[in-house]
């Protein structure tokens, strides 16, 4: 479970003020974006808490790189906190509403991040970054191995790229809340109607095509091929994700009722803590730290 420090409580309160301002604007000018905003606001707050230990270890005015800025809620918050942040965001297929909402967020932000409007696998920079991160982005990148190489290129020696995303070894697809069948192609055949009829997103076909079926073994293989990198998978994050399903109503609403009920029963008996013992390869979520050797 992620525990807020007193400093983080202050930043989350400041973030809440920013989120409230954006929601008020949307309520008057773009109500159709409110469901997406509520989802992204919850994700941004979670991400800020998830990153707190990483950010606390940095000193001075570190340069940060967000791989996949989404609607820029998190990167705008970090810019307000004084971080020098660049956000990569191409806004790919299936994410038109993200572009609209992101434009509004940037318009209302007091301090804006630097935006790199390109794919992660095409990113180049003369700058060197102290830390890079992403949340639920790596599964949408066309060439994840190339993206990791590009991020590694711009990390300072000793700096890390910390990211979290689904692990498709586990037979569950979180965007569509459905089981998977071995491969993406076979799953598309078996679950075709469920994918096409999904009402959880603006363009379900586009979102489906964006998924790259990333897995823990693939990420480990990518890292081993790059002699500059070491890698580590945090198995304990799974426990925090289970607890989040009980504490974060917005997050829980995007999961099947049977799943949340099962987590609640397991948590009541403290059995959910056993999830941290499951090998990273078999967990539904991967929490990865790729570190550039000094």
C-alpha positions as MATLAB code, in Angstrom:
seq = 'XXXXXXXXXXXXXXXXXXXXXXXXXXXXXXXXXXXXXXXXXXXXXXXXXXXXXXXXXXXXXXXXXXXXXXXXXXXXXXXXXXXXXXXXXXXXXXXXXXXXXXXXXXXXXXXXXXXXXXXXXXXXXXXXXXXXXXXXXXXXXXXXXXXXXXXXXXXXXXXXXXXXXXXXXXXXXXXXXXXXXXXXXXXXXXXXXXXXXXXXXXXXXXXXXXXXXXXXXXXXXXXXXXXXXXXXXXXXXXXXXXXXXXXXXXXXXXXXXXXXXXXXXXXXXXXXXXXXXXXXXXXXXXXXXXXXXX';
ca = [
       0.000    0.000    0.000;
       1.342    3.425   -0.946;
       1.534    5.750    2.073;
       1.488    9.520    1.568;
       4.201   11.553    3.218;
       3.311   14.966    4.604;
       4.965   16.658    1.596;
       3.050   14.465   -0.808;
      -0.197   15.273    0.974;
       0.461   18.935    0.200;
       1.105   18.163   -3.468;
      -1.982   15.956   -3.761;
      -4.077   18.770   -2.253;
      -2.633   21.173   -4.823;
      -3.320   18.613   -7.540;
      -6.935   18.315   -6.367;
      -7.366   22.078   -6.806;
      -6.094   21.857  -10.387;
      -8.321   18.869  -11.143;
     -11.340   20.659   -9.682;
     -10.667   23.668  -11.909;
     -10.501   21.496  -15.018;
     -13.634   19.569  -14.090;
     -15.567   22.798  -13.552;
     -14.510   23.986  -16.995;
     -15.519   20.682  -18.614;
     -18.871   20.738  -16.846;
     -19.644   24.007  -18.625;
     -17.923   23.537  -21.980;
     -17.335   19.838  -22.771;
     -19.459   17.553  -20.607;
     -18.906   14.656  -22.996;
     -15.272   14.544  -21.824;
     -16.128   14.194  -18.128;
     -16.054   10.351  -18.021;
     -12.591   10.316  -19.599;
     -11.438   13.107  -17.310;
     -12.585   11.291  -14.171;
     -10.666    8.193  -15.229;
      -7.516   10.115  -16.094;
      -7.674   12.236  -12.935;
      -7.768    9.098  -10.784;
      -4.860    7.630  -12.751;
      -2.827   10.832  -12.410;
      -3.296   10.927   -8.629;
      -2.347    7.279   -8.342;
       0.711    7.830  -10.531;
       1.858   10.766   -8.406;
       1.735    8.557   -5.317;
       3.388    5.648   -7.122;
       6.284    7.878   -8.206;
       6.797    9.596   -4.854;
       9.719    7.470   -3.656;
      11.482    7.909   -7.017;
      11.009   11.675   -7.018;
      12.106   11.999   -3.394;
      15.497   10.499   -4.274;
      16.215   13.182   -6.873;
      18.052   16.385   -5.985;
      18.383   19.862   -7.428;
      16.040   20.525  -10.354;
      16.095   17.150  -12.076;
      15.069   16.686  -15.690;
      12.168   14.227  -15.999;
      10.852   12.399  -19.060;
       7.279   11.117  -19.169;
       6.889    8.479  -21.860;
       3.294    8.949  -22.945;
       1.919   12.141  -21.411;
      -1.696   11.211  -22.139;
      -3.805   14.245  -21.206;
      -0.853   15.834  -19.336;
      -2.461   15.973  -15.876;
       0.547   14.387  -14.183;
       3.188   16.252  -16.166;
       1.458   19.590  -15.461;
       1.375   18.743  -11.755;
       5.080   17.895  -11.730;
       5.871   21.101  -13.605;
       4.045   23.078  -10.900;
       6.119   21.261   -8.279;
       9.254   22.622   -9.914;
      10.411   19.639  -11.951;
      11.854   20.249  -15.410;
       9.640   17.816  -17.312;
       9.316   16.749  -20.929;
       6.299   14.643  -21.985;
       6.344   12.475  -25.105;
       2.824   12.233  -26.556;
       1.910   11.405  -30.169;
      -1.813   10.700  -29.407;
      -2.197    7.546  -31.465;
      -5.097    5.695  -33.028;
      -8.130    5.259  -30.809;
      -7.333    8.236  -28.591;
      -8.970   11.275  -30.244;
     -10.722   12.277  -27.026;
      -7.341   12.252  -25.297;
      -6.145   14.926  -27.726;
      -9.148   17.149  -27.017;
      -8.843   16.778  -23.259;
      -5.075   17.215  -23.319;
      -5.422   20.508  -25.200;
      -7.844   21.784  -22.548;
      -5.546   20.694  -19.698;
      -2.592   22.525  -21.234;
      -4.718   25.627  -21.812;
      -5.764   25.742  -18.150;
      -2.370   24.777  -16.678;
      -0.429   27.455  -14.785;
       2.911   25.897  -15.771;
       3.204   23.642  -18.810;
       5.624   20.793  -19.481;
       7.699   20.625  -22.638;
       5.777   18.514  -25.155;
       7.522   16.165  -27.603;
       4.774   15.332  -30.169;
       6.319   12.129  -31.479;
       6.248    8.400  -30.907;
       8.467    7.114  -28.112;
      10.351    4.939  -30.586;
      11.181    8.077  -32.607;
      12.210   10.281  -29.681;
      15.642   11.884  -29.817;
      17.056   14.636  -27.640;
      20.341   16.354  -26.921;
      19.281   16.488  -23.273;
      20.084   13.889  -20.634;
      17.353   13.011  -18.131;
      17.610   12.124  -14.453;
      14.502    9.938  -14.452;
      11.918    8.606  -16.919;
       8.538    7.043  -16.212;
       5.243    5.898  -17.701;
       1.997    4.380  -16.486;
      -0.155    2.193  -18.753;
       1.637    3.365  -21.883;
       4.104    0.667  -22.913;
       1.293   -1.662  -24.053;
       0.297    0.915  -26.715;
       3.737    1.505  -28.263;
       4.249   -0.009  -31.721;
       7.919   -0.864  -31.162;
       8.469   -1.209  -27.406;
      12.062   -2.460  -27.704;
      12.998    0.553  -29.832;
      11.203    2.869  -27.383;
      13.212    1.434  -24.486;
      16.424    1.941  -26.478;
      15.500    5.567  -27.229;
      14.746    6.255  -23.569;
      18.010    4.602  -22.567;
      19.838    6.873  -25.031;
      18.726    9.993  -23.139;
      19.090    8.749  -19.554;
      22.038    9.907  -17.497;
      24.299    7.098  -16.219;
      22.697    5.656  -13.096;
      19.229    6.998  -14.017;
      16.164    4.761  -14.358;
      13.116    4.302  -16.537;
      10.306    3.157  -14.228;
       7.079    1.980  -15.833;
       3.952    0.006  -15.106;
       1.732   -1.713  -17.653;
      -0.271   -4.921  -18.199;
       1.540   -8.230  -18.552;
      -0.165  -10.253  -21.281;
       1.189  -13.566  -20.042;
      -1.681  -13.278  -17.562;
      -4.913  -14.120  -19.464;
      -6.769  -10.842  -18.913;
      -7.128   -7.679  -20.991;
      -7.785   -4.670  -18.675;
      -8.934   -2.153  -21.314;
     -11.812   -4.414  -22.330;
     -12.237   -6.233  -19.007;
     -12.161   -9.643  -20.632;
     -10.171  -12.873  -20.627;
      -7.596  -13.498  -23.334;
      -6.884  -16.656  -25.318;
      -3.140  -17.255  -25.731;
      -2.403  -14.659  -28.457;
      -3.817  -11.323  -29.555;
      -4.925  -12.742  -32.909;
      -6.739  -15.693  -31.356;
      -8.314  -13.482  -28.695;
      -9.584  -11.154  -31.433;
     -11.275  -14.084  -33.156;
     -12.883  -15.487  -30.029;
     -13.841  -12.132  -28.464;
     -14.573  -10.201  -31.670;
     -18.087   -9.143  -30.722;
     -17.080   -8.052  -27.239;
     -14.273   -5.926  -28.637;
     -16.445   -4.313  -31.309;
     -19.353   -3.628  -28.942;
     -17.302   -2.192  -26.079;
     -18.885    1.011  -24.769;
     -15.992    1.886  -22.453;
     -14.074    3.875  -25.072;
     -14.608    6.132  -28.072;
     -12.852    3.876  -30.608;
     -12.585    0.272  -29.356;
     -11.181   -0.948  -32.671;
      -8.424    1.638  -32.581;
      -7.555    0.865  -28.976;
      -7.433   -2.852  -29.756;
      -5.108   -2.292  -32.721;
      -2.824   -0.182  -30.523;
      -2.156   -3.028  -28.080;
       1.222   -4.720  -28.550;
       0.710   -7.693  -26.168;
       3.783   -6.850  -24.106;
       4.924   -9.397  -21.513;
       7.445   -9.656  -18.686;
       9.630  -12.114  -20.657;
       9.691   -9.708  -23.622;
      10.757   -6.768  -21.455;
      13.473   -8.878  -19.821;
      14.677   -9.912  -23.278;
      14.720   -6.282  -24.479;
      16.814   -5.265  -21.464;
      19.262   -8.152  -21.846;
      19.909   -7.124  -25.455;
      20.895   -3.632  -24.328;
      24.263   -3.858  -22.521;
      23.658   -0.443  -20.947;
      20.702   -1.633  -18.862;
      19.945   -3.607  -15.734;
      16.357   -4.507  -14.891;
      14.171   -5.314  -11.911;
      10.505   -6.304  -11.540;
       8.687   -5.261   -8.350;
       6.386   -8.128   -7.357;
       4.968   -6.203   -4.392;
       3.123   -3.734   -6.607;
       0.431   -6.344   -7.192;
      -0.577   -6.120   -3.529;
      -0.973   -2.356   -3.830;
      -3.092   -2.742   -6.961;
      -5.425   -5.132   -5.170;
      -5.769   -2.688   -2.287;
      -6.424    0.117   -4.745;
      -9.424   -1.797   -6.095;
     -10.956   -1.543   -2.610;
     -10.052    2.083   -1.858;
     -10.384    3.803   -5.244;
     -14.026    3.738   -6.350;
     -13.231    5.085   -9.816;
     -10.636    2.374  -10.365;
     -12.958   -0.331   -9.023;
     -15.797    0.798  -11.314;
     -13.672   -0.201  -14.302;
     -13.332   -3.772  -13.028;
     -15.945   -6.568  -13.048;
     -18.046   -6.840   -9.875;
     -16.979  -10.455   -9.368;
     -13.324   -9.408   -9.406;
     -13.774   -6.637   -6.825;
     -15.844   -8.974   -4.629;
     -13.140  -11.623   -4.774;
     -10.459   -9.089   -3.858;
     -12.567   -7.845   -0.943;
     -12.964  -11.384    0.416;
      -9.242  -12.124    0.028;
      -8.277   -8.808    1.648;
     -10.603   -9.480    4.560;
      -8.562  -12.587    5.315;
      -5.255  -10.849    4.458;
      -4.745  -13.423    1.707;
      -4.243  -10.713   -0.917;
      -0.735  -10.148    0.486;
       0.249  -13.520   -0.922;
       0.034  -11.948   -4.386;
       3.457  -10.454   -3.738;
       4.921  -13.957   -3.744;
       3.722  -14.712   -7.273;
       6.554  -14.581   -9.849;
       6.511  -11.378  -11.882;
       6.043  -13.372  -15.097;
       2.643  -14.614  -13.876;
       1.257  -11.362  -12.453;
      -1.321   -9.349  -14.438;
       0.600   -6.089  -13.936;
       4.327   -5.508  -14.385;
       6.196   -2.820  -12.452;
       9.578   -2.481  -14.154;
      12.703   -0.482  -13.417;
      15.302   -0.288  -16.166;
      18.498    1.370  -14.926;
      21.299    2.684  -17.088;
      24.644    1.459  -15.839;
      27.032    4.070  -14.467;
];
